[in-house]
Amino acid sequence: MSKKKKEQGVAHENVNSPGYRIGFNSKVFSAMKKYISIMMILACVAIHAKNKNDFNAWLSLMEEISNDNLSRLNSASLDERVETERYGQFLPQADETCPCDTESIWWLRGVYKPVGETVVAILPRVCFDYHDEMRKFQVENLVIDFVLLTYSPRGELLGHKVIGHHGAAYFSRLQYHQEDSTFISEQGRLIDGSLLKQFKPLVFSVAKYKYTIDGKGNVKEKQIGQTWNEVVRAKDTRCEELTFEQFHRRFRKWNEKHINDSIFLLDGKQEGILSPSIHSFIPDSTDCRCWPRDIVWWPGYYVETKDSLYYFLTKDCSTPKEGEPFLEYFMLVFSKEGALLETRKINKTTDIPIPFHNK
């Protein structure tokens, strides 16, 4: 074959191609590209299959939505915590809707429901230190957010929205309407956080919302009607109502002990009296620098005279509204019939004796 024909025979080869430079001809290089493309397609199929399997495993942790299990979300157990290391791809990242530090968040198992081409789930998100205005009234401000999440059939997270809260200052009532695949949430919020520190009924402002999901998985919120108030009596609102005889039995009679013995009996062995009970006998104006739930009255001794009874007791305010914790020492003077004759504060100290540190 002539040199010219040989040159014509290779004229179609791209001498600058990577395959040509390492010794492959065009057919081999084309086959390699086809093989790599097939392998990439198979890898994508495998990844999608794995994601689908992971999503099915994720849904298997939950029950299908019903109004019965929606109401049970308020009492979800911390034992039902989600393994975020394994299922984190199906959970939203903390954002401005979550006033909580990331390390203080737990997700709990929830409920789910296929709605058209979307899978909808509601999960409790537990925050152990919720950063809201109620925080200053509680030592531990634990709040549970109810988060509505939407997924594609393959498990892609499409959207999410908080549709309710549960805690000392919040409550929610959730319902699912199957006929139009919508969610209704009545959300209550405590009007005055200081009520958490008092022995009074709690007043909540309540609003009703409707949540719908569009074809792209976006969650739409709409308020229904006007807000209203609801009064809720806390479980421990009612304290023991003491009779004067019961009040009297809380004290020990002074029997002329040594002069150095305290008539206020700071040994920590006596049973304390909560503020509402003590106010059957003394005015609540003595509590002005402390919230009622933060006060304990500790009975000491009593002294009996011909006409009167003198009671000595200690007011313990370990968490005042401001300033340092303190104790105040009072003398109450009653008639023999139980009528209050005089209330006198004897002393005040911020040096809390040891028995009160572990009460």
Order of alpha helices (4+ residues) and beta strands (2+ residues): alpha-alpha-alpha-beta-alpha-alpha-beta-beta-beta-beta-beta-beta-beta-beta-beta-alpha-beta-beta-alpha-beta-beta-beta-beta-alpha
